[in-house]
């Protein structure tokens, strides 16, 4: 869940918000139906109404939707915007939308269930011939010299002031990616190369992969890949967060190499980047080969955010196909409580029964009611 200040920062990013406004103005025809996925504070829904939408369905799973409702009322659009607090994949509409608008990205467009949500609404909720905003995102990569960014990732685990050996964390740090505002065009050692295009109008897969084959344009010390994206909302409308442009709210993403590599102008640098959905998250992989002008290998790395994950061996064991699960104490409480949530007993009555059944778990009625309230929020209709 984003904070209110984060939503404010999104609106203040004029590069982003102005591009959305232009695309909506150009795309919306009088009487159009618009579906806003992840409406947040409702800014895109408001713009859709301003530009002539007859109806806007604004979907948002988080409680920011209450703020969006108040803002819609304050601006006279409450009768034209229908707010739905849920995930779009669980929503059905009384009519199909002429336009789907969304901003579901994280640092990059491949983020959690964002792509899956867009493919789902395109298939189920968008009218034939309807418009998607954005239409497509193109992912770019370049090799960068970024000593400060690299040092911030690595040095705490190699050179700390307390004399402890903390190198076990270094491997994880070098298999993690992060946002960096310090990557500018002067940091690039290679020309940018496109490695994937997500055209949401025709895309079928939630995963993405691609190769970057490039040549160093100058000598330097390479520390990793910078990855960013361009987006197209409508014909001639979009924006980019490329290193040679003013930084948008998304910034650039830095994928470190396992070790810095001294490269010379003319060296070949090849990368294979991929993002695969595992559960509710993307696992990123970035394999790199550096060769000199004669084709001799100087360095080769195979890296993945899977190796940067801090999941314990105990948790991994419980995910194994052959593991024999049995509910623990928390599971017993959950199962008992859910069985009582059948629409016939008030929440307070369920809380009393749960507390009576598990007295060591809930020492006060308030504690039990708070627990049941949380379950009700997630699991009740």
C-alpha positions in Angstrom: 0.0 0.0 0.0 1.3 3.4 -1.0 1.4 6.3 1.5 -0.7 9.4 0.9 2.6 11.3 0.2 3.5 8.7 -2.4 0.2 9.3 -4.2 0.9 13.0 -4.0 4.3 12.5 -5.5 2.8 10.7 -8.5 0.5 13.6 -9.2 3.3 16.1 -8.8 5.3 14.2 -11.4 4.2 16.4 -14.3 6.0 14.3 -16.9 3.9 11.4 -15.9 0.6 13.1 -15.1 0.6 15.5 -18.1 1.2 12.5 -20.5 -1.8 10.7 -19.0 -3.9 13.8 -19.3 -3.0 14.3 -23.0 -3.7 10.7 -23.8 -7.1 10.7 -22.1 -8.0 14.0 -23.8 -7.1 12.6 -27.2 -8.7 9.2 -26.7 -12.0 9.8 -24.9 -15.0 10.4 -27.1 -18.3 11.9 -25.8 -20.2 9.2 -23.9 -17.2 6.9 -23.5 -17.0 4.4 -20.7 -13.6 4.4 -18.9 -12.1 1.7 -16.6 -9.4 3.0 -14.3 -7.4 0.1 -12.8 -5.6 1.0 -9.5 -7.2 4.4 -9.3 -5.4 5.4 -6.1 -6.3 9.0 -5.3 -8.6 9.1 -8.4 -6.7 11.6 -10.5 -7.1 9.7 -13.8 -10.8 9.1 -13.1 -11.3 12.8 -12.6 -9.4 13.6 -15.8 -11.5 11.1 -17.7 -14.7 12.8 -16.5 -13.3 16.3 -17.4 -12.6 15.1 -20.9 -16.1 13.8 -21.5 -16.5 10.2 -20.2 -20.1 9.3 -19.5 -19.1 6.7 -16.8 -15.9 5.8 -15.1 -15.4 2.6 -13.1 -12.5 3.2 -10.7 -11.1 0.1 -9.1 -8.7 0.2 -6.1 -8.1 -2.5 -3.5 -6.6 -0.2 -0.8 -8.3 2.2 1.5 -7.0 5.3 -0.4 -10.3 4.7 -2.4 -12.2 6.5 0.4 -10.1 9.6 -0.2 -10.7 9.3 -3.9 -14.5 9.2 -3.2 -14.3 12.4 -1.2 -12.3 14.1 -3.9 -14.8 13.0 -6.6 -17.7 14.4 -4.5 -15.8 17.7 -4.0 -15.4 18.1 -7.7 -18.9 17.2 -8.7 -18.1 13.8 -10.3 -19.6 11.4 -7.7 -22.5 10.6 -10.0 -20.2 9.6 -12.9 -17.5 7.7 -11.1 -18.3 4.4 -9.5 -15.6 3.3 -7.1 -15.0 -0.4 -6.5 -12.8 -1.5 -3.7 -11.4 -4.8 -4.9 -8.8 -6.3 -7.2 -9.7 -5.9 -10.9 -9.4 -9.7 -11.4 -12.4 -10.2 -9.1 -14.6 -7.5 -10.6 -17.3 -7.8 -13.2 -19.0 -4.8 -14.8 -22.5 -4.2 -16.2 -20.9 -3.0 -19.5 -17.6 -3.2 -21.2 -15.2 -0.2 -21.2 -14.2 1.8 -24.2 -10.9 2.7 -22.6 -8.8 1.0 -19.9 -6.3 3.3 -18.2 -3.8 2.2 -15.5 -0.5 3.0 -13.8 0.4 -0.3 -12.2 4.1 -0.2 -12.4 6.8 -0.5 -9.7 10.3 0.5 -10.6 9.6 -1.3 -13.9 6.4 -2.3 -15.7 7.0 -5.9 -14.7 5.8 -5.7 -11.1 3.8 -8.1 -9.0 0.5 -8.9 -10.7 0.4 -5.7 -12.9 0.8 -7.3 -16.3 -1.6 -10.2 -15.4 -4.2 -7.7 -14.3 -3.9 -5.8 -17.6 -4.3 -8.9 -19.7 -7.3 -10.0 -17.6 -9.2 -6.7 -18.0 -8.4 -6.5 -21.7 -9.9 -10.0 -22.2 -13.0 -9.6 -19.9 -13.8 -5.9 -19.5 -12.6 -4.0 -22.6 -15.0 -3.6 -25.5 -13.8 -4.9 -28.9 -11.6 -2.2 -30.5 -11.2 -0.4 -27.2 -8.1 1.5 -26.2 -5.5 0.6 -23.6 -3.6 3.4 -21.9 -0.7 2.7 -21.8 -0.5 1.0 -25.2 3.0 -0.4 -24.7 6.1 -0.2 -22.6 9.6 -0.8 -24.1 12.4 -1.9 -21.8 16.0 -0.7 -22.3 19.3 -1.6 -20.8 22.9 -0.3 -20.9 26.1 -1.1 -19.1 27.0 1.5 -16.6 29.9 2.8 -14.6 28.3 3.5 -11.2 31.0 3.3 -8.5 28.9 5.1 -5.8 25.8 3.0 -6.4 27.8 -0.2 -6.4 29.7 0.8 -3.3 26.5 1.5 -1.4 25.3 -2.0 -2.1 28.5 -3.9 -1.5 30.6 -2.1 1.1 28.4 -2.5 4.2 29.0 -6.3 3.9 32.8 -6.1 3.2 34.1 -3.1 5.1 32.2 -2.4 8.3 33.6 -0.6 11.3 33.0 -3.5 13.8 35.3 -6.1 12.5 32.6 -8.8 11.7 32.7 -11.1 8.6 29.4 -10.3 6.9 30.2 -11.5 3.4 27.3 -13.9 3.5 25.1 -10.9 2.9 27.2 -9.7 0.0 26.0 -12.5 -2.4 22.4 -11.5 -1.7 23.2 -7.8 -2.2 24.8 -8.5 -5.6 21.6 -10.4 -6.6 19.3 -7.5 -5.7 18.2 -4.6 -7.9 17.4 -1.1 -6.8 16.3 2.3 -7.9 19.1 4.8 -8.4 18.8 8.5 -9.1 22.6 8.7 -9.7 22.6 6.9 -13.0 22.9 9.6 -15.7 23.8 9.5 -19.4 27.5 10.1 -18.5 27.4 6.8 -16.6 26.7 4.7 -19.7 29.6 2.6 -21.1 27.4 1.2 -24.0 24.7 2.5 -26.2 21.2 1.7 -24.9 19.6 -1.4 -26.4 15.9 -2.4 -26.3 15.4 -5.9 -24.9 11.6 -6.3 -24.5 8.4 -4.6 -25.6 5.2 -5.1 -23.7 2.3 -4.2 -26.2 -0.7 -4.5 -23.9 -3.1 -4.5 -26.9 -1.8 -7.9 -28.0 0.4 -9.3 -25.2 -0.3 -12.8 -24.0 2.5 -13.7 -21.6 3.1 -12.1 -18.2 6.8 -13.0 -18.5 9.5 -11.2 -20.5 13.0 -11.9 -21.7 15.5 -10.6 -24.1 19.1 -10.1 -25.1 21.4 -7.1 -25.1 24.4 -7.3 -27.5 26.4 -4.2 -27.4 30.0 -2.8 -27.6 31.7 -0.5 -25.1 31.9 3.0 -26.5 34.5 4.0 -24.0 36.9 2.5 -21.5 35.9 2.4 -17.8 34.9 0.1 -14.9 31.6 -1.5 -15.5 29.4 -2.2 -12.4 26.2 -3.5 -13.8 23.1 -2.8 -16.0 20.9 0.2 -15.9 17.4 -0.7 -17.0 14.5 1.8 -17.7 11.4 2.0 -19.9 9.7 4.2 -22.5 5.9 4.2 -22.5 3.5 5.1 -25.3 0.0 6.1 -24.2 -1.5 7.1 -27.5 -0.1 8.3 -30.9 2.7 10.7 -30.2 2.0 10.7 -26.4 4.2 9.1 -23.7 7.3 9.6 -21.7 10.6 8.0 -20.8 12.8 7.7 -17.7 16.0 7.2 -19.7 19.2 8.5 -18.1 19.5 11.4 -20.5 16.1 12.8 -19.5 14.8 14.4 -16.3 14.1 11.8 -13.7 10.5 10.7 -13.5 9.0 9.2 -10.3 10.0 5.7 -11.4 13.7 6.5 -11.7 16.2 4.1 -13.2 16.8 0.6 -12.0 20.3 -0.7 -11.3 21.2 -4.4 -11.7 24.7 -4.9 -10.2 27.3 -7.4 -11.5 28.9 -9.8 -9.1 32.2 -8.0 -9.6 33.3 -4.8 -11.3 34.9 -5.4 -14.7 37.5 -3.1 -16.4 36.3 -2.7 -20.0 38.0 -1.1 -23.0 36.4 0.6 -25.9 35.5 -2.1 -28.4 34.8 -4.8 -25.8 31.7 -6.9 -26.4 29.2 -7.0 -23.6 26.2 -9.3 -23.8 23.3 -9.7 -21.4 20.3 -11.9 -21.1 17.6 -10.4 -19.0 14.3 -12.0 -18.0 11.5 -11.6 -15.6 9.3 -14.5 -14.6 6.2 -14.5 -12.4 6.7 -16.8 -9.4 3.7 -16.6 -7.0 2.7 -13.0 -6.7 6.2 -11.6 -7.6 8.6 -11.4 -10.5 11.9 -13.2 -10.2 14.5 -11.3 -12.3 17.6 -12.9 -13.9 20.5 -11.1 -15.5 23.3 -13.1 -17.1 26.3 -11.2 -18.4 29.3 -12.0 -20.6 32.2 -9.6 -21.2 34.7 -10.3 -24.0 37.6 -8.3 -25.4 37.8 -7.3 -29.1 39.3 -10.7 -30.0 36.5 -12.6 -28.4 38.3 -13.7 -25.3 36.1 -13.9 -22.2 37.0 -11.4 -19.5 34.1 -12.1 -17.2 30.8 -14.0 -17.0 28.1 -13.8 -14.4 24.8 -15.5 -13.8 22.6 -13.6 -11.3 19.0 -13.7 -10.1 16.9 -12.0 -7.6 16.0 -15.5 -6.4 19.5 -15.6 -4.8 18.9 -12.1 -3.3 15.8 -13.2 -1.6 16.1 -13.6 2.2 13.6 -16.5 2.4 14.8 -19.1 5.0 15.6 -22.7 4.2 12.8 -23.7 6.5 10.3 -21.7 4.4 11.7 -23.2 1.2 11.3 -26.7 2.6 7.6 -26.0 3.3 7.1 -25.0 -0.4 8.6 -28.3 -1.7 6.1 -30.5 -3.6 6.8 -33.5 -1.4 6.4 -31.7 1.9 3.6 -33.0 4.1 1.9 -30.0 5.7 0.0 -30.1 9.0 -1.6 -27.0 10.5 0.1 -25.3 13.3 -1.6 -23.4 16.2 -2.2 -20.4 14.0 -3.7 -22.5 11.4 -6.0 -24.2 13.9 -7.3 -20.8 15.0 -7.8 -19.6 11.5 -9.7 -22.7 10.4 -12.0 -22.6 13.4 -12.7 -18.9 13.0 -13.4 -19.2 9.2 -15.8 -22.1 9.8 -17.9 -19.8 12.1 -18.0 -17.0 9.5 -21.0 -18.4 7.7 -23.3 -15.4 7.8 -25.3 -16.5 10.9 -23.3 -15.2 13.8 -22.2 -11.6 14.5 -18.5 -10.9 14.7 -18.6 -10.3 18.4 -20.2 -13.7 18.9 -17.6 -15.4 16.8 -14.9 -13.7 18.8 -16.3 -15.0 22.0 -16.4 -18.5 20.7 -12.8 -18.3 19.4 -11.6 -16.9 22.7 -13.3 -19.7 24.6 -11.8 -22.3 22.3 -8.3 -20.8 22.4 -8.0 -19.1 25.8 -4.2 -19.0 25.8 -4.1 -17.2 22.5 -6.6 -14.4 23.3 -6.4 -13.0 26.8 -9.0 -10.3 26.4 -12.3 -9.9 24.4 -10.8 -6.9 22.6 -7.8 -8.9 21.4 -10.1 -11.6 19.9 -12.4 -9.1 18.3 -9.5 -7.3 16.7 -8.2 -10.6 15.3 -11.7 -11.5 13.9 -12.1 -8.0 12.5 -9.0 -8.5 10.4 -10.2 -11.8 9.1 -13.6 -10.3 8.3 -11.9 -7.6 6.3 -10.1 -10.1 4.1 -12.4 -13.0 3.9 -16.0 -11.9 4.3 -18.3 -10.8 1.5 
